[in-house]
Amino acid sequence: MTSRLFFVSPAMSASLRQARFDDGCSIDDGGAEQARSAAGALPSAVRVLVSPGVRCREMAAALGLDGVATPELAGLDAGRWRGRTLDELGATEPEEVARWLTDPACAPHGGESVQDLCARVGRWLATARETAGRTLAVVEPEVVRAAVVRALDLPLTAFWRLDVPPLTATELSGRAGRWNLRLGRTLAGPDAA
């Protein structure tokens, strides 16, 4: 049995442009338009899942998907850093930011550590392997990173070395106890060059 996971990252938002920790900001008009034009580029799926965050729910709607909200695929809980930019935090809490970016077990913001996020997504991956066919999941970029780290058994420090651009798809296919990875498929609508 082969399980295929197709992770779709949300389109741009004002928060993403400003390197701001998720603050419940919507995808912007340009991102919504790009998502609508990309809807035809999505493969069929046996199930559609959506991170409970605003951007992901709006992205799924713009893609014409009716997905099931899945708490296990929620974005990283940034605690008291929610809504703040990295520049702001670098100016007020430089040591904490530096620790957070180098120690996956650290969570100076009082939320979730990278280690905890990877463990949560890893537990979900273990159950996803039991589902035959393709699953489409609209999730935050950090969830894609965590899935790749767990699927390929990478060190947790690799988390920060993985870039997940907006409006792209990352594919994992699982069979015989292992995952294979296909990175960064751009979602382009039928009219794209």
N, C-alpha and C positions, 0 to 999 in steps of 0.2 A: 504494500500500500504506500502510495506517495502522497504526502501532504505538501501543498504549495501555499505559501504565505506571501501576499502582495501588499507591502506596507506603502501607503501613500502619505507623503508629508504635505501639510497644509500650505496654501498660497501665502503670499506676503501679507503682513499686517503692520500697523504703525509700531507696535511693540517690537516686532522682529527687526524692523529697519533701525530701531534705536538701541538694539542689543539690550532690551528690557526683559526682565524675568516676567513670565506670563502674568498678565493682569486682567485677563478676561476680555481682551481687546478683540474686535472682529477682524476678519480678513478685509483688506481694502478693496475698493471697487475694481481696480485693475486685476487684482488677484482673483476676485470672484468671476470676472469676465474670462480670464485665462482658464479657470476651473471649468466653467460652463463649456468652453470650446474644447476642452480635453476629455469631456465625458465619453465621447465615442472611442477614445483610445484605451479604455479600460477593458480588461478581459472579463468574461463572465465568471461568476463565483457561486459556490454553494452556500456561502454565508458572507455577510457584510457586518463588520464591527466598527465602532467609532469610539475614540477616546472621548470622555465626557466633557472636555474643554470646549469653549465657545468656538475657537478657530476650527477645530476638527469637525464639530457639528455643522458649522456653516459650510465648510469645505465639502463635506459629504452631500449636503443639500444642493450645493452648486454643481456637483458632479452628477446629480440625479439619483443619489443612493439613499436608500432607507435602511440605515444600519442600526444595530443593537448597541446601545451605550454599554461599554465594558470597563468597569472601574480598574481592572488589572492592567489596562493599557493607558491609564491616565498619565499625563506628563509629570515630570519631577515636581514634588512639593518643595517649593523654595522658601517655605516658612515666612519669616519676617522680611525677606528680600523680595517677596512678590511685588511686582510693579516698579521696582527700582532698576536702574541701568548699571551695567558693569563699571562705567566711568564714575558714577556716584559712589558706588561701593568701594572702588579702588581708592577714592579720595578719603572716605570716612572709615573704612575697615580693611586696609590693604593687607594686613597679616592674615585675617580671616579668609579673604578671597584667595590669597596665595596658598594657604593650607587646603582650602576646598578644591582648588585646581590641581593639587599634587597628591592629596591623600584621599583615595576613593571612600574611605570609611568616615571621613570628616563631614559634619553637617553643622557648621557654626551658625547657620541661619535658623536653626531649630526645626527644620523640615526634614526632608529625606536625603540621605547620602547617596552618592552614585552607586556605592556597593548595595544599598538597600533597593534602589531602583532596578539595578541589574538582577538582583535576586528575585524581585517581584515579577519582572518580565520573563526571567528564566523559568519560574514556576509555571507561568502561562504557556510558554513555549513547550514545556513537557506535556501539557494537556493538548496543545494544538497539534502535536505530532499524531494524535489519535484520530484526527479528522481527515478523511480522504478528500481529495479535490482541492479546489482553490478557495482560500479565504482572502477577502479584501479587507484591509484594516486601515482606516484613516486615523493617523496617530501623530503626535508631536515628534520632532526630530530626535529628541533625547530617547524616546522609546525605540526608535529605529536603531540608534547607536547601541542601546542596551541589548536589543535582540541580536544584533550582529556579534557583540562581545560574547554573549552566552552561546549562540549557535556555533561559533568558531572556536570556542574555549580560549578566547584571548585574555591576556591579563587585564585587570580592571583599569589600569593606567592607559590602555589603548582607547578608552571611551572618548577622551578629549581629542584624539587624533583622527577621529572619523567625522567628516563633514557630510551633512545631509541637506542639500539645497531644497528650497521651497518647490513645491509642485513637481516632485519626482517620486519614482517608485523604486523600492528595493525589494527584491525577491529572494525568499528562502525556500528551498525545496528539501523536504526531509524524507528519508527512506533508510531503512536498515540501521537505525540508531544514529544517523549523522545528518547534518544539514549541509547544503551547498548554497552558495551565495551568488546572486547577480545584482550588481550595484547600479544605482543612479540612473535608471531609465527615466528619461524626460517624458512627461505626459504632454503630448502634443495633439491638438485636435485634428480632425480630418483635413482642414484647410491649411495646416502648417507646412512649411517647406521642408 
